[in-house]
Amino acid sequence: MSLFIGALAFPGAADQIDAAKIGTLAGSLMSAVVGFLLLRTASPVAGSPEDIEDASEIFGGDTPDD
């Protein structure tokens, strides 16, 4: 959607449309890399016994592997 809006924002200016595309794609790639690194370095949150019990009710008794 951002690529489409970028193309609509600069009608007739191919160099600006290309710059908008590069900026959109670079921003998307950067946010994907930062998000991946953040999730890889974050420590998992321990679930409370109540959360585990609720999850087993919702998902049919499956329990997480510890």
VMD Tcl script that draws the C-alpha trace (Angstrom):
set ca {
  {0.00 0.00 0.00}
  {2.87 2.38 0.78}
  {4.36 1.81 -2.66}
  {1.00 2.65 -4.25}
  {0.59 5.83 -2.21}
  {4.17 6.85 -2.97}
  {3.44 6.51 -6.68}
  {0.29 8.61 -6.33}
  {2.11 11.30 -4.35}
  {4.53 12.13 -7.17}
  {2.71 11.89 -10.50}
  {5.05 12.39 -13.44}
  {8.22 12.46 -11.33}
  {9.87 9.10 -11.91}
  {12.97 9.91 -9.85}
  {10.87 10.85 -6.80}
  {8.70 7.74 -7.20}
  {11.85 5.61 -7.29}
  {13.17 7.35 -4.17}
  {9.85 6.74 -2.40}
  {9.98 3.04 -3.36}
  {13.56 2.68 -2.13}
  {12.70 4.44 1.12}
  {9.65 2.26 1.69}
  {11.52 -0.96 0.99}
  {14.54 0.09 3.07}
  {12.30 1.01 5.99}
  {10.46 -2.29 5.77}
  {13.71 -4.25 5.66}
  {15.16 -2.29 8.57}
  {12.07 -2.81 10.71}
  {12.12 -6.55 9.92}
  {15.77 -6.86 10.95}
  {15.29 -4.84 14.15}
  {12.17 -6.83 15.05}
  {13.96 -10.13 14.45}
  {16.94 -9.09 16.57}
  {14.68 -7.82 19.34}
  {12.73 -11.08 19.46}
  {15.90 -13.19 19.33}
  {17.52 -11.34 22.25}
  {14.44 -10.97 24.46}
  {14.09 -13.47 27.24}
  {10.87 -15.49 27.32}
  {8.23 -14.53 29.82}
  {7.39 -17.25 32.30}
  {3.71 -18.10 32.41}
  {1.83 -18.25 35.67}
  {0.13 -21.50 36.68}
  {-3.24 -19.87 35.98}
  {-2.13 -18.98 32.44}
  {-0.96 -22.54 31.82}
  {-4.25 -23.93 33.12}
  {-6.26 -21.54 30.94}
  {-4.18 -22.46 27.90}
  {-4.70 -26.17 28.51}
  {-8.45 -25.60 28.65}
  {-8.43 -23.56 25.44}
  {-6.06 -25.80 23.45}
  {-7.30 -29.17 24.63}
  {-4.84 -30.13 27.32}
  {-1.62 -29.49 25.43}
  {1.11 -28.39 27.82}
  {4.28 -26.50 26.88}
  {7.58 -28.37 26.83}
  {9.94 -27.07 29.50}
}
mol new
graphics top color blue
foreach p $ca { graphics top sphere $p radius 0.5 }
foreach p [lrange $ca 0 end-1] q [lrange $ca 1 end] { graphics top cylinder $p $q radius 0.2 }
display resetview
